[in-house]
Amino acid sequence: MSTLIVIGVFTFVAILIVGVTLALSHAVAPRMPTPVKGETYECGAEVFSDAWRQQNLHIYIFALLFVVFDVELALLAPVALVAKSLNAPWLVFTEVALFIAILGAGLLYAWRRGALTWE
C-alpha cells in the first residue's frame, strides 16, 4: 500500500508542477497581437493558395504499413537476443514464426487489396 501512496504523491507533484508552469507562462507571456502574426507561415515563402489540400490516401497506408513493420522489428530484436538463454528455444521459435506468419498474412492482404500499388 505504501508504494501506491508514493506513486500517487509523485503523480500529484508532477501534475502540480506542470500546471503551475503552464499557468505562470500564460500569466507572464507578452501579448502583442498584430495582423501579420495571424497569417499562415510556410517555410518563409508567401502563401499562394488555400492551406487545406487533400493528401493522397496511399501516403497514410504506406506510413501505417511502415509503423507496423517497424514495431515488428522492435518486438523481434529482444526476442532474438534472449532466445538462446531460455529453456525452451523451440517454443520461442514457434511464437516468432506465428508472429511473422500473421504479419505476412497482413502484408499479403494489403498487397492483394492494392494498398501497395501507387496510381
C-alpha positions in Angstrom: 0.0 0.0 0.0 2.8 2.4 0.7 4.2 2.0 -2.8 0.8 3.2 -4.2 0.9 6.2 -1.9 4.4 7.1 -3.1 3.3 6.8 -6.8 0.2 8.9 -6.1 2.2 11.6 -4.4 4.8 11.7 -7.3 2.0 11.8 -9.8 0.3 14.7 -8.0 3.5 16.6 -7.7 4.3 16.1 -11.4 0.8 17.3 -12.4 1.1 20.3 -10.0 4.5 21.3 -11.4 3.1 21.1 -15.0 0.0 23.1 -14.0 2.0 25.8 -12.2 4.4 26.1 -15.1 1.7 26.4 -17.7 -0.2 29.0 -15.6 2.9 31.0 -15.0 3.8 31.1 -18.7 0.3 32.1 -19.6 0.3 34.9 -17.0 3.8 36.3 -17.8 3.9 35.9 -21.6 3.7 39.1 -23.6 0.7 39.6 -25.7 1.1 41.9 -28.7 -1.3 40.6 -31.5 -0.7 42.1 -35.0 -2.4 41.1 -38.3 1.0 39.7 -39.5 1.1 37.2 -36.6 -2.3 35.8 -37.7 -1.2 34.9 -41.2 -0.2 31.5 -42.3 3.5 30.8 -42.5 5.0 28.2 -44.7 8.8 27.9 -44.5 9.4 31.5 -45.2 7.6 31.5 -48.6 4.5 33.5 -49.4 1.3 31.5 -49.2 -0.2 31.3 -52.8 -3.2 29.1 -52.2 -5.6 27.8 -49.6 -3.9 25.9 -46.8 -6.4 23.0 -46.9 -5.5 20.4 -49.5 -6.4 16.8 -49.6 -3.5 14.4 -49.5 -3.3 11.1 -51.3 -4.6 8.2 -49.2 -1.7 6.0 -50.2 0.7 8.1 -48.1 -1.2 7.2 -45.0 -1.4 3.5 -45.9 2.3 3.4 -46.6 3.0 5.1 -43.3 0.8 2.7 -41.4 2.5 -0.3 -43.0 5.9 1.2 -42.1 4.8 1.6 -38.5 3.5 -2.0 -38.3 6.8 -3.5 -39.6 8.9 -1.1 -37.6 7.2 -2.2 -34.4 7.6 -5.8 -35.6 11.4 -5.3 -35.7 11.4 -3.6 -32.3 9.5 -6.6 -30.8 11.6 -9.3 -32.5 15.0 -7.9 -31.7 14.9 -8.5 -28.0 13.4 -12.0 -28.5 16.3 -12.9 -30.8 18.8 -11.8 -28.2 17.3 -13.8 -25.3 16.2 -16.9 -27.3 19.3 -18.9 -26.6 19.2 -18.4 -22.8 15.7 -19.7 -22.5 14.9 -23.3 -21.5 12.6 -23.9 -24.5 14.0 -22.3 -27.6 11.6 -24.3 -29.8 8.7 -22.5 -28.1 10.2 -19.1 -28.8 10.8 -20.1 -32.4 7.2 -21.2 -32.7 5.9 -18.0 -31.3 8.1 -15.9 -33.5 7.2 -17.9 -36.6 3.5 -17.5 -35.8 4.0 -13.7 -35.3 5.8 -13.4 -38.6 3.1 -15.5 -40.3 0.4 -13.2 -39.1 2.3 -10.2 -40.3 2.9 -11.9 -43.6 -0.8 -12.6 -44.0 -1.5 -8.9 -43.3 1.1 -7.9 -45.9 -0.4 -10.3 -48.4 -3.9 -8.9 -47.7 -2.6 -5.4 -48.2 -0.9 -6.4 -51.4 -4.0 -8.2 -52.8 -6.2 -5.2 -51.9 -3.9 -2.9 -53.9 -2.6 -0.9 -51.0 1.0 -1.2 -52.2 0.4 0.0 -55.8 0.8 3.6 -56.4 -1.5 5.1 -59.0 
